Structures are given as C-alpha cells and as structure tokens.
Amino acid sequence: MEESFSLTKRERIETARLVLRRPLPSDAEAIFTLYASDPEVTRYLSWPTHRTVEDTRAFLAWSDGEWERWPAGPYLVLWREDGRPLGSTGLAFQSPEHAATGYAFARFEWGHGYATESLQAMVDLARQLGVLQLGSICHVDHRLSAHVLEKCGFQCLGIRREDTEFPNLVPGRKSDVLCYVRTFSDRSRER
C-alpha cells in the first residue's frame, strides 16, 4: 500500500462555493480570530480553545508535519468568491487505508451548508487517495454535527462510552461519542 503515498499532494481542492487549501503560517491570525479562539466554536472539539495566536502557530507546525508525512492533512476552508476564510476541515491518517475527518467553522458562518460541502470534499478526496475507511466522531449532544455526517453518507456505528475528552466541556473527563464511518471498496478507488 505504499503506493498511496506516491500520489500527488492534494494541497488545493475547489467545490461549487469553496476553496480548501493547505494552511500557511500567514493564516495564523485569521484562524485564531475566526474560530480557534471562540469557545462556542470549539465547545464540541477534541482540542482546546486557542488562548493565544501562539497556540494556532503550534497547530500550523503540527499541520506541516502531517502534510510532510501523508498525501493530505488539515485544510483551511475559504469562500470561493472572495477568498475569505470560513473554517477548516481535513484528513488525519492512521494508515494509508484509514483516516478520520472533522470540521470547524466560524460561528457567523454556521447554517450555510459549508460543513456539508467541505465534508463531502473530504469524502471524495479520501476515496481518490485509496482510503478504505473514513471515520469521524462527535459528542453525543452535538446533533447538528451528527446530521452533517449522515447527510454525507456516514453510518453511525453506535455510541462509545467515556471515549474522548472534550477539553472545552469538562477538562480531564472523557465523554460519550457517536462513532461514524464511511467505507469504500477497492473497486471505488481511483488511480
């Protein structure tokens, strides 16, 4: 399966309304201001709310490492019309065949379908890259996120009890999560 890693890096993806691209160090201020420092946006995320732009720069350094190792990684999501940042999504690889995905959007961008559009782009990308199983989790109380996952063809495998810490809800305590998966057969792979 090493062949998956010889694929060209997918640093830019365009959808009907969005551009998804690899984040750059120069994006730190915008990411911090728009969503990473917003407690409401980060409430149901598995990473802590960024307290300073240095936290965001540390994330971008981690992101660069993911991009060096895998054919894709975190993406900044921008409005196609004017290039303004809206949020983020991406693929987190556990192996060439298994990856996870998620998303976060600025609060004032909620309700416009950007999460669904960007998640579908990640589903399409995962299939193109030869991923056989794409997973995602969400807090059991985050019904809007569960709905987005289901709209994009993810199937709920059930609840995993006391599985994941959501540091912005109850630091140090693991919460129940809904476990979602999207599977692709070998025949659906594009080479």
Backbone as CSV, one residue per row, in Angstrom:
resi,resn,N_x,N_y,N_z,CA_x,CA_y,CA_z,C_x,C_y,C_z
1,MET,0.799,-1.192,0.000,0.000,0.000,0.000,0.847,1.264,0.000
2,GLU,2.141,1.154,-0.006,2.999,2.332,-0.042,2.696,3.196,-1.251
3,GLU,2.122,2.596,-2.266,1.819,3.319,-3.491,0.907,4.519,-3.225
4,SER,0.042,4.472,-2.210,-0.836,5.591,-1.888,-0.046,6.851,-1.585
5,PHE,1.135,6.695,-1.030,1.913,7.839,-0.615,2.661,8.482,-1.767
6,SER,2.739,7.817,-2.891,3.402,8.409,-4.044,2.452,9.325,-4.817
7,LEU,1.187,9.355,-4.407,0.234,10.228,-5.067,0.598,11.682,-4.823
8,THR,0.245,12.518,-5.763,0.491,13.940,-5.639,-0.247,14.489,-4.428
9,LYS,0.398,15.384,-3.716,-0.256,16.047,-2.583,-1.447,16.834,-3.107
10,ARG,-2.534,16.765,-2.385,-3.751,17.491,-2.774,-3.860,18.739,-1.914
11,GLU,-3.042,19.755,-2.222,-2.962,20.939,-1.390,-4.066,21.950,-1.657
12,ARG,-4.829,21.738,-2.733,-5.921,22.660,-3.067,-7.060,21.873,-3.704
13,ILE,-8.266,22.131,-3.201,-9.480,21.495,-3.714,-10.512,22.598,-3.905
14,GLU,-11.252,22.541,-4.996,-12.323,23.504,-5.212,-13.649,22.771,-5.290
15,THR,-14.656,23.356,-4.646,-16.022,22.856,-4.723,-16.868,23.965,-5.358
16,ALA,-18.164,23.776,-5.388,-19.036,24.775,-6.012,-18.861,26.166,-5.401
17,ARG,-18.737,26.238,-4.062,-18.652,27.544,-3.403,-17.365,27.779,-2.631
18,LEU,-16.560,26.728,-2.469,-15.434,26.800,-1.544,-14.101,26.471,-2.198
19,VAL,-13.041,26.963,-1.584,-11.680,26.543,-1.880,-11.126,25.975,-0.578
20,LEU,-10.595,24.774,-0.640,-9.945,24.156,0.511,-8.467,24.077,0.168
21,ARG,-7.625,24.627,1.048,-6.199,24.597,0.764,-5.405,24.350,2.036
22,ARG,-4.189,23.891,1.812,-3.269,23.676,2.933,-3.067,25.007,3.661
23,PRO,-3.183,25.001,4.991,-2.969,26.256,5.715,-1.500,26.675,5.709
24,LEU,-1.288,27.982,5.724,0.050,28.565,5.690,0.330,29.276,7.015
25,PRO,1.607,29.472,7.366,1.916,30.227,8.585,1.247,31.604,8.616
26,SER,1.086,32.216,7.458,0.461,33.542,7.397,-1.034,33.512,7.716
27,ASP,-1.626,32.318,7.832,-3.044,32.194,8.174,-3.297,32.196,9.679
28,ALA,-2.242,32.215,10.487,-2.389,32.047,11.941,-3.364,33.048,12.556
29,GLU,-3.212,34.320,12.253,-4.086,35.345,12.854,-5.552,35.116,12.483
30,ALA,-5.805,34.832,11.219,-7.188,34.628,10.774,-7.803,33.394,11.433
31,ILE,-7.070,32.292,11.487,-7.576,31.070,12.124,-7.878,31.335,13.595
32,PHE,-6.943,31.993,14.274,-7.124,32.302,15.694,-8.366,33.163,15.907
33,THR,-8.482,34.232,15.156,-9.570,35.188,15.346,-10.928,34.626,14.938
34,LEU,-10.979,33.940,13.808,-12.261,33.479,13.265,-12.902,32.341,14.051
35,TYR,-12.111,31.345,14.445,-12.756,30.203,15.086,-11.956,29.519,16.181
36,ALA,-10.648,29.466,16.100,-9.878,28.669,17.053,-9.911,29.238,18.469
37,SER,-10.157,30.541,18.613,-10.216,31.157,19.939,-11.647,31.326,20.446
38,ASP,-12.620,30.898,19.674,-14.029,31.072,20.029,-14.523,29.872,20.846
39,PRO,-14.850,30.071,22.123,-15.291,28.954,22.967,-16.561,28.265,22.458
40,GLU,-17.415,29.002,21.774,-18.641,28.379,21.249,-18.317,27.456,20.069
41,VAL,-17.396,27.878,19.216,-16.987,27.055,18.074,-16.266,25.798,18.555
42,THR,-15.403,25.943,19.532,-14.553,24.830,19.983,-15.203,23.973,21.074
43,ARG,-16.399,24.315,21.461,-17.087,23.607,22.554,-17.055,22.094,22.396
44,TYR,-17.417,21.587,21.224,-17.503,20.144,20.989,-16.302,19.592,20.219
45,LEU,-15.178,20.279,20.268,-13.979,19.791,19.584,-13.054,19.106,20.579
46,SER,-12.206,18.218,20.068,-11.317,17.453,20.948,-10.013,18.180,21.233
47,TRP,-9.856,19.407,20.740,-8.668,20.211,21.047,-9.106,21.462,21.798
48,PRO,-8.230,21.945,22.680,-8.606,23.094,23.500,-8.698,24.390,22.700
49,THR,-9.583,25.262,23.154,-9.704,26.595,22.580,-8.333,27.259,22.624
50,HIS,-7.931,27.861,21.519,-6.643,28.548,21.477,-6.721,29.823,22.313
51,ARG,-5.789,29.969,23.221,-5.764,31.145,24.107,-4.923,32.275,23.520
52,THR,-3.939,31.921,22.703,-3.088,32.919,22.056,-2.837,32.482,20.619
53,VAL,-2.373,33.408,19.803,-2.041,33.080,18.422,-0.877,32.076,18.380
54,GLU,-0.095,32.012,19.446,0.988,31.014,19.510,0.421,29.600,19.507
55,ASP,-0.735,29.396,20.138,-1.403,28.083,20.078,-1.734,27.732,18.635
56,THR,-2.189,28.719,17.885,-2.529,28.499,16.478,-1.272,28.220,15.667
57,ARG,-0.199,28.917,15.951,1.067,28.650,15.251,1.568,27.232,15.550
58,ALA,1.379,26.764,16.774,1.762,25.386,17.120,0.926,24.396,16.317
59,PHE,-0.370,24.682,16.159,-1.213,23.826,15.319,-0.697,23.813,13.878
60,LEU,-0.335,24.971,13.353,0.156,25.036,11.977,1.468,24.277,11.806
61,ALA,2.314,24.272,12.812,3.550,23.478,12.754,3.208,21.995,12.735
62,TRP,2.252,21.580,13.555,1.795,20.187,13.548,1.209,19.848,12.173
63,SER,0.407,20.763,11.624,-0.199,20.568,10.305,0.866,20.333,9.240
64,ASP,1.944,21.117,9.274,3.033,20.936,8.304,3.619,19.532,8.401
65,GLY,3.749,19.017,9.626,4.252,17.654,9.814,3.329,16.611,9.194
66,GLU,2.027,16.819,9.334,1.064,15.900,8.721,1.182,15.940,7.202
67,TRP,1.327,17.127,6.656,1.453,17.273,5.206,2.754,16.662,4.683
68,GLU,3.798,16.655,5.492,5.056,16.021,5.078,4.920,14.503,5.041
69,ARG,4.128,13.968,5.926,4.018,12.512,6.080,2.964,11.872,5.176
70,TRP,1.887,12.578,4.900,0.729,11.992,4.202,0.394,12.779,2.934
71,PRO,-0.463,12.226,2.072,-0.822,12.942,0.836,-1.809,14.088,1.050
72,ALA,-2.346,14.226,2.256,-3.267,15.314,2.601,-3.201,15.513,4.108
73,GLY,-3.787,16.589,4.580,-3.782,16.892,6.004,-4.878,17.892,6.304
74,PRO,-4.649,18.816,7.239,-5.638,19.850,7.517,-5.790,20.812,6.334
75,TYR,-7.002,21.305,6.160,-7.305,22.287,5.118,-7.970,23.503,5.732
76,LEU,-7.608,24.664,5.235,-8.330,25.887,5.537,-9.430,26.004,4.484
77,VAL,-10.634,26.323,4.918,-11.772,26.457,4.004,-12.022,27.939,3.776
78,LEU,-12.061,28.325,2.498,-12.259,29.730,2.118,-13.463,29.861,1.186
79,TRP,-14.096,31.028,1.239,-15.177,31.342,0.316,-14.567,31.562,-1.060
80,ARG,-15.083,30.872,-2.042,-14.512,30.908,-3.393,-14.590,32.294,-4.035
81,GLU,-15.657,33.028,-3.750,-15.864,34.335,-4.370,-14.780,35.346,-4.016
82,ASP,-14.449,35.432,-2.715,-13.522,36.497,-2.299,-12.320,35.990,-1.493
83,GLY,-12.235,34.687,-1.274,-11.088,34.120,-0.582,-11.072,34.311,0.921
84,ARG,-12.188,34.779,1.499,-12.190,34.965,2.949,-12.267,33.615,3.660
85,PRO,-11.504,33.428,4.740,-11.532,32.164,5.487,-12.864,31.972,6.207
86,LEU,-13.321,30.717,6.212,-14.589,30.360,6.856,-14.392,29.380,8.003
87,GLY,-13.402,28.485,7.861,-13.197,27.439,8.855,-12.154,26.455,8.386
88,SER,-12.267,25.229,8.864,-11.277,24.211,8.498,-11.895,22.825,8.459
89,THR,-11.194,21.939,7.796,-11.547,20.529,7.704,-10.237,19.784,7.465
90,GLY,-10.303,18.529,7.048,-9.078,17.819,6.711,-9.189,16.327,6.880
91,LEU,-8.079,15.668,6.588,-7.947,14.235,6.791,-6.797,14.007,7.768
92,ALA,-7.022,13.117,8.716,-5.987,12.696,9.665,-5.791,11.202,9.452
93,PHE,-4.643,10.821,8.910,-4.381,9.434,8.557,-3.861,8.642,9.755
94,GLN,-4.412,7.433,9.932,-3.835,6.465,10.855,-2.968,5.473,10.087
95,SER,-3.329,5.253,8.820,-2.600,4.393,7.892,-3.050,4.822,6.496
96,PRO,-2.429,4.273,5.435,-2.884,4.658,4.094,-4.354,4.333,3.826
97,GLU,-4.893,3.327,4.517,-6.272,2.894,4.273,-7.274,3.438,5.281
98,HIS,-6.810,4.037,6.363,-7.701,4.504,7.429,-7.390,5.957,7.781
99,ALA,-8.442,6.776,7.732,-8.292,8.195,8.064,-9.531,8.656,8.835
100,ALA,-9.392,9.799,9.454,-10.503,10.431,10.167,-10.675,11.838,9.617
101,THR,-11.849,12.401,9.832,-12.131,13.746,9.365,-13.008,14.474,10.361
102,GLY,-13.092,15.775,10.189,-13.919,16.636,11.020,-13.909,18.030,10.427
103,TYR,-14.449,18.991,11.157,-14.533,20.345,10.633,-14.827,21.307,11.769
104,ALA,-14.495,22.569,11.545,-14.822,23.666,12.463,-15.012,24.914,11.617
105,PHE,-16.076,25.655,11.905,-16.366,26.860,11.134,-16.650,28.036,12.052
106,ALA,-16.281,29.224,11.588,-16.582,30.446,12.335,-18.072,30.490,12.633
107,ARG,-18.404,30.958,13.807,-19.800,30.936,14.262,-20.746,31.649,13.296
108,PHE,-20.323,32.786,12.755,-21.204,33.539,11.850,-21.348,32.866,10.483
109,GLU,-20.642,31.756,10.262,-20.766,31.009,9.007,-21.632,29.750,9.164
110,TRP,-22.127,29.502,10.356,-22.965,28.332,10.596,-24.288,28.459,9.837
111,GLY,-24.822,27.324,9.410,-26.133,27.292,8.782,-26.152,27.575,7.293
112,HIS,-24.977,27.638,6.664,-24.909,27.927,5.225,-24.541,26.694,4.393
113,GLY,-24.390,25.551,5.041,-24.060,24.328,4.314,-22.577,24.137,4.031
114,TYR,-21.714,24.977,4.601,-20.279,24.852,4.337,-19.698,23.578,4.940
115,ALA,-20.191,23.176,6.097,-19.689,21.938,6.714,-20.009,20.744,5.815
116,THR,-21.228,20.685,5.316,-21.620,19.579,4.441,-20.795,19.586,3.161
117,GLU,-20.619,20.750,2.560,-19.874,20.853,1.301,-18.405,20.477,1.493
118,SER,-17.803,20.943,2.566,-16.390,20.613,2.798,-16.216,19.160,3.225
119,LEU,-17.152,18.622,4.005,-17.070,17.211,4.395,-17.209,16.308,3.171
120,GLN,-18.098,16.653,2.263,-18.235,15.859,1.039,-16.939,15.902,0.228
121,ALA,-16.262,17.041,0.229,-14.963,17.136,-0.457,-13.948,16.196,0.190
122,MET,-13.996,16.048,1.522,-13.077,15.133,2.210,-13.428,13.680,1.896
123,VAL,-14.710,13.369,1.781,-15.134,12.020,1.387,-14.595,11.703,-0.005
124,ASP,-14.772,12.629,-0.931,-14.295,12.424,-2.303,-12.774,12.278,-2.338
125,LEU,-12.075,13.114,-1.580,-10.619,13.048,-1.539,-10.154,11.720,-0.941
126,ALA,-10.763,11.300,0.142,-10.378,10.031,0.773,-10.512,8.882,-0.222
127,ARG,-11.613,8.874,-0.955,-11.826,7.829,-1.969,-10.730,7.889,-3.030
128,GLN,-10.402,9.071,-3.511,-9.367,9.230,-4.539,-7.997,8.780,-4.046
129,LEU,-7.735,8.963,-2.764,-6.431,8.615,-2.205,-6.328,7.146,-1.792
130,GLY,-7.383,6.386,-1.995,-7.335,4.961,-1.676,-7.675,4.613,-0.244
131,VAL,-8.252,5.553,0.491,-8.706,5.265,1.850,-9.869,4.279,1.763
132,LEU,-9.830,3.250,2.588,-10.912,2.262,2.608,-11.940,2.558,3.691
133,GLN,-11.492,3.237,4.760,-12.414,3.554,5.854,-12.117,4.958,6.377
134,LEU,-13.138,5.816,6.295,-13.044,7.186,6.777,-13.953,7.312,7.989
135,GLY,-13.375,7.684,9.110,-14.143,7.767,10.343,-14.304,9.184,10.838
136,SER,-15.248,9.352,11.750,-15.451,10.618,12.429,-16.232,10.339,13.707
137,ILE,-15.979,11.149,14.711,-16.759,11.042,15.942,-17.365,12.398,16.235
138,CYS,-18.442,12.385,17.003,-18.976,13.634,17.523,-19.585,13.367,18.890
139,HIS,-19.567,14.384,19.717,-20.145,14.299,21.051,-21.616,13.912,20.912
140,VAL,-22.107,13.095,21.824,-23.494,12.610,21.731,-24.518,13.745,21.733
141,ASP,-24.178,14.894,22.294,-25.118,16.017,22.334,-25.018,16.931,21.114
142,HIS,-24.060,16.670,20.236,-23.863,17.559,19.089,-24.653,17.041,17.887
143,ARG,-25.952,17.172,17.955,-26.852,16.615,16.943,-26.673,17.270,15.572
144,LEU,-26.318,18.547,15.522,-26.117,19.191,14.219,-24.946,18.563,13.469
145,SER,-23.880,18.248,14.180,-22.737,17.602,13.538,-23.101,16.193,13.083
146,ALA,-23.841,15.476,13.905,-24.288,14.129,13.518,-25.114,14.201,12.236
147,HIS,-25.957,15.210,12.129,-26.790,15.366,10.933,-25.933,15.605,9.685
148,VAL,-24.893,16.429,9.800,-23.994,16.694,8.671,-23.311,15.393,8.243
149,LEU,-22.811,14.623,9.200,-22.163,13.345,8.875,-23.125,12.408,8.151
150,GLU,-24.338,12.320,8.622,-25.325,11.431,8.000,-25.689,11.909,6.596
151,LYS,-25.767,13.231,6.382,-26.049,13.762,5.045,-24.955,13.388,4.051
152,CYS,-23.738,13.206,4.546,-22.600,12.865,3.674,-22.360,11.356,3.601
153,GLY,-23.332,10.567,4.007,-23.260,9.123,3.820,-22.537,8.347,4.902
154,PHE,-22.191,8.986,6.010,-21.568,8.269,7.122,-22.641,7.487,7.858
155,GLN,-22.263,6.308,8.316,-23.182,5.479,9.086,-22.757,5.470,10.537
156,CYS,-23.730,5.611,11.416,-23.445,5.598,12.844,-23.298,4.153,13.305
157,LEU,-22.145,3.861,13.890,-21.882,2.516,14.414,-22.346,2.376,15.857
158,GLY,-22.746,3.476,16.458,-23.227,3.445,17.824,-22.484,4.420,18.709
159,ILE,-22.725,4.277,19.992,-22.117,5.145,20.994,-20.946,4.436,21.635
160,ARG,-19.827,5.147,21.732,-18.688,4.664,22.520,-18.712,5.447,23.823
161,ARG,-18.853,4.721,24.917,-18.976,5.342,26.242,-17.624,5.810,26.767
162,GLU,-17.633,7.001,27.370,-16.442,7.575,28.007,-15.201,7.382,27.132
163,ASP,-15.289,7.854,25.909,-14.275,7.599,24.891,-13.299,8.747,24.657
164,THR,-13.788,9.971,24.606,-12.978,11.096,24.153,-13.117,12.272,25.105
165,GLU,-11.980,12.910,25.384,-12.026,14.129,26.195,-12.353,15.310,25.289
166,PHE,-13.307,16.104,25.723,-13.636,17.365,25.082,-13.210,18.449,26.074
167,PRO,-11.975,18.942,25.942,-11.400,19.800,26.981,-12.140,21.106,27.208
168,ASN,-12.992,21.488,26.265,-13.731,22.740,26.412,-15.084,22.536,27.080
169,LEU,-15.443,21.278,27.335,-16.667,20.961,28.080,-16.317,20.654,29.529
170,VAL,-15.648,19.518,29.741,-15.230,19.096,31.077,-13.793,18.589,30.975
171,PRO,-12.829,19.459,31.228,-11.426,19.041,31.119,-11.113,17.845,32.012
172,GLY,-10.360,16.889,31.444,-9.924,15.726,32.201,-10.935,14.599,32.283
173,ARG,-12.114,14.769,31.720,-13.141,13.729,31.771,-13.540,13.312,30.360
174,LYS,-13.586,12.020,30.134,-13.972,11.518,28.814,-15.489,11.465,28.691
175,SER,-15.957,11.795,27.492,-17.389,11.840,27.206,-17.778,10.742,26.227
176,ASP,-19.066,10.476,26.161,-19.611,9.551,25.187,-19.592,10.210,23.808
177,VAL,-19.330,9.414,22.773,-19.309,9.925,21.407,-20.117,9.018,20.489
178,LEU,-20.641,9.610,19.443,-21.234,8.858,18.345,-20.102,8.537,17.382
179,CYS,-19.985,7.288,17.010,-18.905,6.832,16.129,-19.478,6.636,14.727
180,TYR,-18.922,7.374,13.763,-19.389,7.312,12.378,-18.299,6.767,11.471
181,VAL,-18.724,6.108,10.389,-17.765,5.578,9.423,-18.354,5.652,8.015
182,ARG,-17.466,5.860,7.094,-17.793,5.801,5.662,-16.781,4.835,5.059
183,THR,-17.243,3.761,4.437,-16.330,2.770,3.868,-16.393,2.808,2.351
184,PHE,-15.237,2.463,1.759,-15.100,2.413,0.315,-14.527,1.061,-0.041
185,SER,-15.010,0.458,-1.095,-14.455,-0.819,-1.535,-13.230,-0.570,-2.412
186,ASP,-12.430,-1.616,-2.622,-11.274,-1.494,-3.514,-11.698,-1.019,-4.900
187,ARG,-12.901,-1.425,-5.336,-13.371,-1.049,-6.666,-13.682,0.427,-6.780
188,SER,-13.927,1.106,-5.645,-14.251,2.529,-5.716,-13.007,3.405,-5.755
189,ARG,-11.844,2.812,-5.625,-10.605,3.579,-5.639,-10.334,4.126,-7.037
190,GLU,-9.868,5.349,-7.080,-9.456,5.942,-8.357,-7.944,5.981,-8.370
191,ARG,-7.345,5.540,-9.419,-5.874,5.525,-9.508,-5.410,6.547,-10.515
